Amino acid sequence: MLCDECKKNQASVRLVAIVDGHKTEKNLCAACMARQKLEARVLGRDGVQSMLSAIWSGVHKATARQFPGLACSRCGTAYDDFLKSGKLGCAQCYHEFREQLEPLLLRLHGATQHAGRVPETAGEAVIGRTRIEQLRREMDLAVACEDFEAAALLRDELRDLTAMVRAGEKGEAE
């Protein structure tokens, strides 16, 4: 299959986007894909942000019609407002909109559990539990790649960290 951009080279990458139920496919050769990546870098953060915002709004127009009047009981943020801005009003919004957010987070991030950075002010126990989850994922990956030496090191670190976190939690409870 020929590249949709240059119409000369053999396509090696297929991009698929589904917006408002309409599927769009783009087949690109390596050179055109590299050019697309370069254009994304040239756009910079603002350009990429506006591109993502356009995708975001297109994907969620139909969703807004499904939940009219849904709003957070604490801060009053409407689900429709969230879809327009991409921002929630408070921590309670996550609980109030849980049913709507889970599939969205799964599509966007591949998971519904936060796995990113944790503020230092969150406390050692939270930071420790986050690190434990990260070590478990790394250990599972090492085992899957049959890197058993790395898996053993991660297992030992995981055991030590788990003991430290448990000891810290017992100390806080007393």
N, C-alpha and C positions, 0 to 999 in steps of 0.2 A: 504494500500500500504506500502511495506517495505522500509526502509531507503536505499538509493543508496550507502551509505558509509559502514555502518556496516552490512547491510543485515539481521539484527536481530530485531530491534525495529520498531514500527509503525511510519511512517513518519508524521510529524506534520507541516513541513515547506516546501514550494515549491519555489525554486529560478528559475527564468526564465531570460535568456539573449538572445538577438537577435543581432548577429554580422554578417555584410555583408549579411543580409537576412536569415541567418541560425539560427533557434531557438534551444536553448539548455535548457533543464530542468533538475533540480536536486531536488530530494525529500529527505529531511533530517529529522531525529528524533531530539528531543530537545538536546540530549547529543552531537550528531555530529554537530549540529548548534552551540552549545556553544564552541566546539572545533574549529570550523571555525572562530568564533569571536576571540578566544584566539590567534589563529595563525595570524590573522590580526593585533592584538595588538603586538605580538612578532615581526612581520615584521617591526614594527615601521613606522615612517613617510616615510622613503626612500623606504621601501618595498611596502607600500601601494601606494606611488607615482608611482613607476615603474609598479605596477599592473594596476593602473588607466591609465597610459600612454599607456600600451599595449591595453587596451580596447579602449581608445580614438583613437589610430591609426587604429585599426581594423574597428571601426565603420565608420571612415571618408575616407577610401580609395576610396570608390565609389563616395562620395561627391566631392572629388577633381577632378574626371574625368568629373563631370557635369559642372564645372565652370572654364575651362582652361583660363588662361590669366587675370582673375579678380584680380585687384590690387587697393590699396588705392591711390587716386589722390594726397594726401598730403605727405605721407611718403614712398609710393612705396611698402609697404608690400603686397605681393601676398597672395591671399586666400589660395593657396596651402601651402605657408610657415606657415600660421596660423594653418592649419590642422596638419602640422608636429610638430610644437612647442607648440601649444595651447596658443600662446601669440600674441596679436595684437600689431601693431607698434605705434599707436597714438589714440587719442580720435575720430578722423575722421573715423578711420576704423570701428567703431561701426555703423556709418551712411552709409558708403560705402557697408558694408557687412550685413546690417540690414536684408535683405530678407533671407539670409542664416543663420544668427545667431539666429533669433527669434525661429524657431522650435528647434534648438539645446539647447538654454537656457531653453525653456519650458520643454524639455525632462530631462535635467540635474537638474534643480532647481525647476521645477513646476511653474515657473513664469518668465516673461520677464522683470519685474521691479526690480531693486536692492532693497533689504530689509535688508541689513546687516549693518555693522558699517559704520559711516561716519567720516572722519577725522575732528578733531577739527578746523582745518584751513579752513574748508568749509564754515564757517559762520553760525551765529545763525539761520538765516531764513531757510537754508537747513536742519540743524539739527532739527529745530522745525517742518518742514514739514515731515521729516522722522519719527519723534516721533508721529506726528498726524496720519500718516498712520498706524503705529504700534498700537496705541491706538484704532483705528477703527477696526483693525483685532481682537485685544483682546476683544473689546466690542462685536463684532459679535459672537465670540466664546463663550463668557459668556452668551449671549442671547440664542445661540443654545443649550448650556448646561443647560439652564433655571436657571442660577445663576444671578437673577435679581438685587440682592444687589450689586454684583461686577460690573454688567453692569451699574448700576446707578452711582457708583463711577467713573468708567472709562468715562462715558458720561460727568460728571462734570469736570473731569480733561481735557478731550478733548475740552470742551467748553472754559475753561480758557486758555488753550494753544493756541487754534485757535485765540482767541481775542488778545493774546500777539503777535503772529506771524504777524497778520494783522496790529497791531499797529506798530510793528518794520518795516514792509515793507513800510508803509505810511511814517514813519520817514526817511527811506533811499531814498524814491522817492523825498522828498522835498529838 
